[in-house]
């Protein structure tokens, strides 16, 4: 792609945002107000990401002076230069095959896999009015939130921007608060059954298998 066409591609912003938002929606299936809040936070992150990836490179623009002086041989208005971690660490080949990009793909795939595996378990448990404690829920209490975080962290590795870097810790706090509220509702609904589940199952990070 030529430098003049690397950004300002708002149709790609729209298409890519819709793809990843609709794809996540098909797995997460938000139903409650809390579900929509968590999904809305993820959607805002995705829109901000693709706006800088294809629309306007705000991060590159704000850091252009420092980047140009530190790395004079890089065309910072090219699309490939937007893979900042590969550029900053001197990856000279195609950045799409760089270590950070490949690692980001692994995180994104893992996040969508976790969403896909979690939703049927949660849906079946809600229909039967019982605690969801099988599948991914047998290892952690909030696999859907962890799935969203994995996806966002993967994109952060692939295309870090000032806005998404600032948004990410805020979204972690948002998801942690949503998880606590969700647990209070579950305790009210299931009582000792959910209390026992909490005692045996970690919230976000699975224990090492014995």
DAWOQUI-V558831 format. One record per residue. N is the residue number from 0. RES is the residue in one letter. PHI is phi as a letter, one per 30 degrees, with the letter a starting at -180 (* if undefined). Layout:
N_RES_PHI, N_RES_PHI
This chain:
0_X_*, 1_X_d, 2_X_e, 3_X_d, 4_X_c, 5_X_d, 6_X_b, 7_X_i, 8_X_c, 9_X_d, 10_X_d, 11_X_d, 12_X_e, 13_X_d, 14_X_d, 15_X_d, 16_X_d, 17_X_d, 18_X_e, 19_X_d, 20_X_d, 21_X_d, 22_X_d, 23_X_d, 24_X_d, 25_X_d, 26_X_c, 27_X_d, 28_X_h, 29_X_d, 30_X_b, 31_X_d, 32_X_e, 33_X_d, 34_X_d, 35_X_d, 36_X_d, 37_X_d, 38_X_d, 39_X_d, 40_X_d, 41_X_d, 42_X_d, 43_X_d, 44_X_d, 45_X_d, 46_X_d, 47_X_d, 48_X_d, 49_X_d, 50_X_d, 51_X_d, 52_X_d, 53_X_b, 54_X_c, 55_X_b, 56_X_d, 57_X_e, 58_X_d, 59_X_d, 60_X_d, 61_X_d, 62_X_c, 63_X_e, 64_X_d, 65_X_d, 66_X_d, 67_X_d, 68_X_d, 69_X_d, 70_X_b, 71_X_d, 72_X_d, 73_X_c, 74_X_d, 75_X_d, 76_X_c, 77_X_d, 78_X_d, 79_X_e, 80_X_d, 81_X_d, 82_X_d, 83_X_e, 84_X_d, 85_X_d, 86_X_d, 87_X_d, 88_X_c, 89_X_i, 90_X_d, 91_X_c, 92_X_d, 93_X_e, 94_X_d, 95_X_d, 96_X_c, 97_X_d, 98_X_d, 99_X_d, 100_X_d, 101_X_d, 102_X_d, 103_X_d, 104_X_d, 105_X_d, 106_X_d, 107_X_d, 108_X_d, 109_X_d, 110_X_d, 111_X_d, 112_X_d, 113_X_d, 114_X_d, 115_X_d, 116_X_d, 117_X_d, 118_X_e, 119_X_e, 120_X_d, 121_X_d, 122_X_d, 123_X_d, 124_X_d, 125_X_d, 126_X_d, 127_X_d, 128_X_h, 129_X_b, 130_X_d, 131_X_d, 132_X_b, 133_X_b, 134_X_h, 135_X_e, 136_X_d, 137_X_d, 138_X_c, 139_X_b, 140_X_d, 141_X_b, 142_X_d, 143_X_d, 144_X_d, 145_X_d, 146_X_d, 147_X_d, 148_X_d, 149_X_d, 150_X_d, 151_X_d, 152_X_d, 153_X_d, 154_X_d, 155_X_d, 156_X_d, 157_X_d, 158_X_b, 159_X_d, 160_X_b, 161_X_d, 162_X_d, 163_X_d, 164_X_d, 165_X_d, 166_X_d, 167_X_e, 168_X_d, 169_X_d, 170_X_d, 171_X_d, 172_X_d, 173_X_e, 174_X_d, 175_X_d, 176_X_d, 177_X_d, 178_X_d, 179_X_d, 180_X_d, 181_X_d, 182_X_d, 183_X_d, 184_X_d, 185_X_d, 186_X_d, 187_X_d, 188_X_d, 189_X_c, 190_X_i, 191_X_d, 192_X_d, 193_X_d, 194_X_d, 195_X_d, 196_X_d, 197_X_d, 198_X_d, 199_X_c, 200_X_b, 201_X_d, 202_X_d, 203_X_b, 204_X_c, 205_X_d, 206_X_d, 207_X_d, 208_X_d, 209_X_d
